[in-house]
Amino acid sequence: MGFLIIYLIDTGILTFATAMVKRPGVVNRSIGIMLIYSALLLAFITWRYQKQLTQNNPRHFGHTPFTAKTVTELIGFFLLMLAVQYAWTFLISMHVLSNPANQKALTSQVIQLPFWNLAYSILFAPIIEELIFRGIFLNYFFRGNSRTLNFLGVFMSGLIFGYLHTMSLTPTLIMYAGLGWVLGAAYLHFRDIRYNTMLHFLNNAMSLMAFL
């Protein structure tokens, strides 16, 4: 909860800056505060993640070399994320699901303050969210390297990831959770957080660039 709270403070500063878009002085000061806070937040979370791995790393997370095989597998995971996105878009177009409130709010923020909202969503958010939801979460609550714990870890981290993007128990939660499950599976498959961070980065970039 502590990690989530300090992350939400960061996004809250950006939301405040966006709301003050008609007052450039306030926006500039808020963005400055956000950049300093984001740098400190990223440094702290990265340090905590590395410390966890040093103390207890039964799954042997580390650096998996980029090879033709791992890049091909990474593309496969990305196509799986695209399949979830396309299924999501199809269900919205068929009026089975409503357009997520989170996506509407983010779209509105990008329109009001495009550069900083895009930069944060594409660059900062994937790194911070992967460190929290996949990296730190799995080592805090699902430390063993058994199939059961791995499955439960990915399942629960995906559900929490989905809920924090919807803040409601609706069918849309499953769609966000599905993306979280793919990211969690990629983390366990590659044993290297850089891979699922790249997937998260590509997913956010495509989702946000679609309406520009």
C-alpha positions, -999 to +999 in steps of 0.1 A: +000+000+000+029+024+008+044+019-027+010+025-043+004+057-022+037+073-031+031+064-068-004+080-067+010+111-052+032+114-082+003+110-107-017+134-085+009+161-090+006+157-128-032+157-126-031+190-106-007+205-132-031+195-160-060+210-142-041+243-139-033+244-176-047+280-179-022+292-153+013+286-169+032+296-138+015+271-116+019+244-143+056+250-146+062+248-109+040+217-106+059+200-134+092+209-118+081+193-085+068+163-103+101+157-122+120+159-089+096+137-071+095+112-100+133+109-101+134+103-063+105+078-065+121+059-093+154+058-075+138+046-043+117+019-059+146+006-080+168+005-049+141-014-030+136-039-058+174-045-061+176-049-023+149-075-024+166-095-051+199-094-031+182-107+001+159-133-015+158-143-052+147-179-055+135-173-091+169-160-101+157-127-116+184-107-132+195-099-167+186-122-195+207-114-227+188-102-257+191-128-284+171-137-315+151-162-295+142-138-267+133-110-291+111-134-310+094-145-278+090-108-268+072-101-300+050-131-292+040-116-259+034-082-275+011-098-301-008-114-272-012-079-256-025-066-289-050-095-290-063-084-256-065-048-268-083-057-300-108-079-281-113-050-258-119-026-287-143-050-304-164-055-272-166-017-268-176-012-305-204-039-300-215-020-268-208-050-246-183-029-226-183+008-221-153+029-228-132+028-196-134+059-174-097+057-168-090+059-206-115+088-210-098+107-181-063+100-196-074+111-230-087+144-216-055+150-197-034+144-228-055+168-248-051+195-221-014+190-214-001+167-242+037+166-238+040+159-201+010+135-199+023+115-229+059+115-216+047+103-181+024+076-194+048+062-220+082+066-202+077+069-164+045+049-158+057+016-173+089+015-153+074+024-120+043+002-124+064-029-135+088-024-105+058-022-081+032-046-096+056-073-109+090-069-093+083-058-057+048-074-054+059-110-063+089-109-040+069-096-011+039-120-012+049-149-035+085-156-028+088-193-036+095-207-070+066-232-073+040-234-101+013-226-076+030-195-062+039-183-096+004-187-109-011-170-078+014-142-080+007-134-116-031-138-111-032-115-080-008-089-094-029-087-126-061-083-106-047-055-085-032-039-116-066-040-133-085-027-103-062+003-098-068+012-134-106+010-131-113+015-094-145-005-099-156-041-101-168-040-137-161-062-168-135-037-178-114-048-148-109-082-166-095-064-197-070-044-177-062-075-156-056-094-188-029-070-198-014-074-163-015-112-166+005-110-199+031-087-183+034-110-152+038-140-174+065-122-194+083-113-162+084-149-150+093-162-184+123-139-191+133-135-154+142-100-163+121-069-156+134-051-186+113-073-209+079-067-194+088-030-190+094-028-227+060-046-233+043-021-210+061+008-228+050-004-263+014-010-251+010+025-236+027+041-266+003+024-291-028+031-269-020+068-265-008+075-300-040+059-315-061+090-308-035+117-317 
